[in-house]
């Protein structure tokens, strides 16, 4: 294999990844906006995503908690958002299924590419906030 071919292929892949990340963020934002329009009682939602530092000697792999997001609804105390992770199927929280369905469009590779590793992602009507996340 030719060195030039290898280097140009790497450059094309890097360019494609950059474009995919940009387009993915745009798609995520557009879909999130529609979600908030569909669920007016929704204030914000989010999740953590990271690669564990240790796994009892097993390989450590990145994962995102997309199936059990934190959610805050209108009328709830803001402190609830930090203290409680709602479970799918909890009575009175039908919009949770809508959020979980929305997040189901994305897999771990997608959100790692979009938001990074070792972070907490919070989505509001005004956009997406990504903060560093400390974990064990």
N, C-alpha and C positions, 0 to 999 in steps of 0.2 A: 504494500500500500504506500502510496506517495505521501510524503510529509505535508505537502501543500494541500492535498485533498483533505487530509485529517484536520489541519488547522482551519480550513475554510468551512468544513462541516461543523466544527466546534463553534465557530462564529455564527453560523446560521442557526444552530440550536440555541445559543445564547440570545440571539435576536428574537427568535420565536418565543422563548420563555418570557422575555421582557414584554412582548406584545400580548401574550396570553395573560400575563399578570395584570396589565393595564386594562385589557378588555374584560377580564374576570372581575376586577374591582368595579368597573362600570356596570356590568351585569348584576352584581350583587347589590349595588346601590339602587338600581332601578327596581329590582325585585323587592327589596326592603321597603322602598317607598310605597309600592303597591300593597304590601302587607299591612303597613300602618294605615293606609286608606281603607282597607278591608276590615281592620280591627281597631276602631276608634278608641276602644277602652285600653289599648296597649300603650304603655308609656315608654318602656325600653325592655330589651332582652340582651342576654349575653352568655358567654361560656368561656371556659379556660381551655388552653391547648398547649401541650408541651411534650417533650421527650423526657421520660424519667431519668434521673441520674443513676439509679441503681435498681436492679430487678432480680435480686437473689442469685446473681451470677449469670442470669439469662440475658440475652440481647435486649437492649432498650430501644423501643420504637416510638415515634411521634404518634400522638393521638389527640383528638379534639372531642370535647364533651358535647357534641351537637345533639345527641338524643335526650339530654336532660338540661336544657338551658335555664338560666335564671331569668325570671320574668317579673316585671312590675306593672301593675294595672292601675288605672286612674282610681283615686280614692284610697289607695293603700299608702301606708307610711313608708317613706323612702328607706328607712332602716330595714324593712322587710327584704329589700332587694339584696342587701349584703348578708343577711342572716339565713335566708331560706332558699332552697332549690325546690321548686315545685315538681311534683311527679306527674307524669302523663296519666291521665284518667282521674285526677283528683276532682271531686265534685265541685262545681262552680267555676272551673277554670277551662272551659271549652276552648278559648283562644289558644291555649297551650298547644293543642293538637295542630292548629294552623301554623304556629311558629315552628314546631317540630317538622311539619310537612315542608315548610319553606326551607329549613336547614337541610332537609333530606336531599335537596338538589345538589348538595356539595358533599364531597368526601374529605377525608383527612388531608390528602395530597392537595386538594383545592385550597382549603383554608390555610394550610401551611404556606403555600405559595402566595396567597393574598395578604396574610397578616403576620406571618412569621412564627417562630418557636418561642416557648416560655413566655406566653402572654395571655392576658385576659382581654377579650373583645366585648365591647358594649355597643349596641346598635340602638339609636334613637331616631326620631323623625328628622333630626338635623344632620345625621350622618353616622359614621363609625369611629369609635375611639379605641385605640389599642394601647394597653399599658403593660409594662413588664409584670410578670407573674412569678412570685417566689413559691416554690414547692419543695417537697422532700424528695 
